[in-house]
Each structure stands twice: as C-alpha cells, then as structure tokens.
Amino acid sequence: MPVFRPIAVTLPAAGVAFAESIHGPGFRMAERADDFHKLIYVLQGGVTLSTTGPDWLLTARTGAALCVNIGVRHKITDTEPSTLLLLCFTTKFLVRDPELARLWSQLTAGCAAALRPHGPWGPRFEGLWRAGIAEQAGRQPGREVALHAAAESILVALARTPADAPPDAASQRVAAVARELAETFYEPWSLERACTRAGMSRRHFSKLFRAQTGRTFLEQLTELRLTHAAHLLSHNCHSVIGAAFSCGYGDLSHFYRLFRTRFGGPPRAWQEKKRGAALPSRRQN
C-alpha cells in the first residue's frame, strides 16, 4: 500500500528489522535522524538522499543501495515514485562481531551516508531480504538467529560488490558475476541465472565471460566445484558423497564422471592415493 510519509520502524530485541516502503506520488519526508543504522535498497524508481555531512546529496535508482549511519540527519526525496526495501539494525547488533562492524565501516567509508550503485548483487539481496521478512513474520525456533544471518549475509554481499563499478559497463557486470560464482559455486548455478545476474543475453555474457576467465561458464563452474571437492577429499574432511554434496552436485554418478575426467581416476581411488602419499615412508632395516 502506498505511503505518503516515512514509515515508522521499531526494532525488536533481535536488533534487526526488515521493512518495505512503497511511496505514493505525493510522498514527503522531513529531515530526520534514526536511532539505528539502515540500508535502503531501491527496488523500483529513484530517490535522492540529502544529509548535513560532506556528501550532502546522493542519487539512487533501481538496484542501487544507500547506507545511512545511526544519528545522521537526512532526508529522502523521490525523483519518481519509488519502492524501497529497508534493513535496519542497532549498533549492538553491529559491534557484537568486529568483522561485521568493519564491513559496515567499509560500506559507509566513514561518511554519514554512502551510495552503492546498481550491480549483479541486487537479485541476491532481494532473495535474502525476502528470507528476512519471512523469518520476521514467523515464530519458528531459531528465528532471531535466522534474522541475524539474513542481515549479515546482505552486508557481506554488498561489501563484496565494488563501489566504483560503472552500472552500464558489461565487462564489470560479468566480472562481478565471476566473483560471486567463485564464492557461491555450491549453489544451484546455471547459465540462465548468471545471465540474469549480469542483465544481458546468453551470447553476450558467454563471450565476455570466456574472454575474462579463459573458460566457458560451465567449465568454470565445474572447475571451482571439483577443486573444492578435491580439497575436501585430500584433507579427509568428507566422504565422497559428502564432498559431492558440499560442492553442489546432487547426482553422484555425474560427479564421478566429472571427477574422473578432471583428475584421472575415481574419487575414492584418488583420495586413497593422496592419503598414501601423505604417510611417512617406513625405514627399511
């Protein structure tokens, strides 16, 4: 339902809240300061955010995000009717993990507010935000843990997206997808998903991806998964079934075929050979 003034956000004991703000044509916001940090993702439309700090005016359009620090006086003005997704969190949530606090500092670059431009991270944010909303609305065991996890994952995903990537540079978008693939190869990736992330056709994406990585998308995905599986097996961390599952393969026979092609033998024999090579040789008397 469209709103014409800022929504009221009350943070629960968990210190994290997800919210949505659909702006009507007459949306107006007076300058304000919140007692929490917030990440504002522009799902549709466009806004400007003005602050009293040195970065006094930031412009964000669909797919971009704004990071606003606690206590900063600011004002949001629509450049066109907008839908905003909000992640709000307390300082207590942020500082409980020094690495999380560093991520937020990196995102804001020490400023009152900062802009993260449109990028392939957007669909991932939207999925994590939906997960946060579902947890927030439910009463399942571990709800607070899940809320924290969704919020933390959003901050990590955003921090790993270069802040200076030109939104219209196709090569930059493909590079961002390649980085995301390297970090999440165990997820159900497909060429279609990668093209959607980059916002381009299969043909264009495939050409740029091969130019950057030297491999097709499927070859790169397979290499990342099998390298991870080999690492798990060589360190005796997992069974063959566990390694296949952990790197993203649900079909064990398919995993066996790919592993044999890549490493010259089936996973079990390869693991035993590695294990034998790692054992100290017995001294002959």
N, C-alpha and C positions, 0 to 999 in steps of 0.2 A: 504494500500500500504506500503511495507517495507521501512524503513528508515535506513540510514547508519550513521547518526549523530543525536544528540538530537534535538527534535522538539522545535520550538520557541513558547512559551506560553505568550500571552498578556492578562492580567487580565482586564475585563471591570469594569465599575463603581460599579457594584454589589460587586466586590471584591472576586468573586468566579469563577473558570473556571474548566471545566471538559475536559479531553483530552485523546487521545489514542496514544500509540507509539508501532508500530509493527517493531521489529528490524530485519533487514536483516542479512545474515551470516557474513557480514563484518562490523557490527556496531562498531563504535569507538566514545568514548566520552572523551574529555579533561577535566581536573579538572575545576569545575565552582562553582559559588555561585549565588543563585537566590534571587531576592528581594521579595520573597513570601515564605510562608510555603508550603510544599507539602506532600501529602500522595500518595505513589506509591504501587499499588496492582499488584501482578504478576499473570496475568490471565493464562499465559502459559509460560513454560520454566523456566529459572533460571538466577539470576544475583548476583553479589557481589557489595556492595556499600562501598567504602572506604572514610574516612574523615580524617581531620587533628586533630580530637579530640581524647579522650581516647579510645572510641570504634571505632578503626580505620578500622575494617573490619567486615561487616555484610553480611551473605549469605541468600538469599531468593529464595524459589522455588514456584511452582504453589500454589496459595491460601494464600501465606504469604503477609504481607504488611510492607513497610518501611516508617517511619515518619522522615522527614528531616526539621529541623528548618531554618528559614529565615537567609540568610547571611552565611550559613555554606558551606565551600568549600568541594566539594565531587566529586566523580567520579563513574559512573556505568559501570560495565564490564559484558558482557554476559558470563555465563558458558555454555549456549546453546541458540540458537535463541529464543527470548522472545517477548511476547506481554504484555505491561504494561498499566494499567488504572491509570490515574492521576487525583487527586483532588488537585487543587492549590488555595490558599486563602491568603489574605493580613492580616497583623496584625490588621488593622482597623476592618475587619470582625470579627476577633477572640476576641478582647477585648471589643466589644460592649455588650457582656454578660459575666460577671465574671465567671459564671458556665462553659461556653464554653471554656474560657481561662484555667480554671482548668482542664478540660478534656484533652486539648492538652498537658498541662504540665504533666498530669498523663501518657499520651501515650508516651511521649518522655523521661519521668523520669529525666528531667533536662539535658539530653545529647544532643549532636549535632544532633544525629540521633539514631533511635531505631528500633528494629525489633519486629513485632507482627506475631507469627507463624501461619501456616495453622490452620483453625478451621471451625466449622459449621457456623460461621458468614459470610463466603465467599459468598454464594448464595444471602444472604440478601444485602451485599454490591453491588454485581453485579446488582441487581434489582434497588437499589437506584441510582447507577451510570447511568444506562440507563435512569432513570427518569430525572436525571440532564442533560444528553445530549439532551433529547427531549425538555426540557424547554429552554436550551441554544440555540437550533436551531430554536425555535418558537418565536412568538411575541404575545402570549396570555396575557390578563390582569393578573396582579399579578406575572409576570414572575420572577422578582427579589426576591419576597417573596418565590416562589417555589424553586428557586435556593438555597437560604439560607436554606430552610427547608431540602432539599435533602442533602446538605453538613453537616448540623447539625446532621441529623439522622445517617449519615455514621460515624461521630465521636463518637456519643453515642453508636452505635452498636459495634464499635471497642473497645471502652473503657470498655464495659461490658464483653469482652472476656478475660479470664485470660491470661496474657502474658507468663506464665510459663507452660501452658498445653501441655504435650507431644503430638505431632501431630499424633502419632501412638497408643495412649492409647484409646482403645474403651470406657472404662468407663468414661474417661474425656470428650470424644465427646458426649456421652449420657447425662452426667451431664450438658454440655453446652446447649444442646437442651432443657433439662428440664428447665433451667433458662430462655431461650428465650421464651419457651411456657408460663411460668409464667408471662412474661412481655407483651406478644402479643397474649394471648389466644383468643382475639376477632377477630383475623384474620382467614381466611379460612384454618385452620389446618386440616391435615389428617395424618394417619399413614404413608402413602407413602411420604408425604412431610417431616415428621420427620426423616424417614429412609434416605432420600436423604441428609438432613442436616448432619446427622451423618456419612454418607458414609458407610452404612452396610445393611445387609439383614433384612427383617422384623422379622424373627425368632430371630436372634442375638440381634437386637435392642430391641425387646419386652421383651426378657429375662433380659437384663441389665436394662432396664427402670423400670421393675417391682421390680427388686432387689433393686434399688435405691429409688424408691418412694413408694413402697408398693401397687401400683395400676397399672392397665394396662394403656396404653396411652389414650384410650378413657375415662376411668374412671377419670384420672387426668384432662383431658381437660374439662370434664363435671363438675367436682368439682370446678375448677377455674372459669368457666363461671357462674355457679349457685351461688357461693359465692359472686361474683361481683354483680349479679342481685339482690340478697337478700340485699346487702349493699345499692344499689341504691333505692330499694323499701322501706327499713326500714327508710331511711333518707328523704323519699318523694322527691327524686331528679327527678324521672321519672315516667311515666305511665308504665303499664305492657308491652305495646307494645314497648315503648322506652327502657325499661330495657332489654327486649329480644333482641332487635336490638343491643344495646350497648355492650352486652356480646357476640355477634357473632351468634345469631340464627335468621334466616330469616323465618323459619317455626314456626308460633306462636303455633299451636297445638302440635308440637313436644316439644317446650319449656314448655308448660303447663304440659304435661305428665311427663317430667323430673323433673320439679319443685315440682309437687305433690308427686312424689316418694321420692324426697330428703327431703322435708320439711313437708310432711304430709297433705298438702292441696293446693288448687289452689292459684296462686299468689295474686289475689285481696283479697281473704279472709285472707290470711296470712298477707298482708300489713295492712288491717284494724284492725286485731288483734294486730299487733305491734303498730299501731298508738294509739289504745285504751289503751294499757298497758303503753304507754309513757305519757298519760294525767294524771295530778294530780287528785286523788280521791276527790270527794266533801264531805265536812264535814257534817255529819248528825246533825240536830238540835233536 
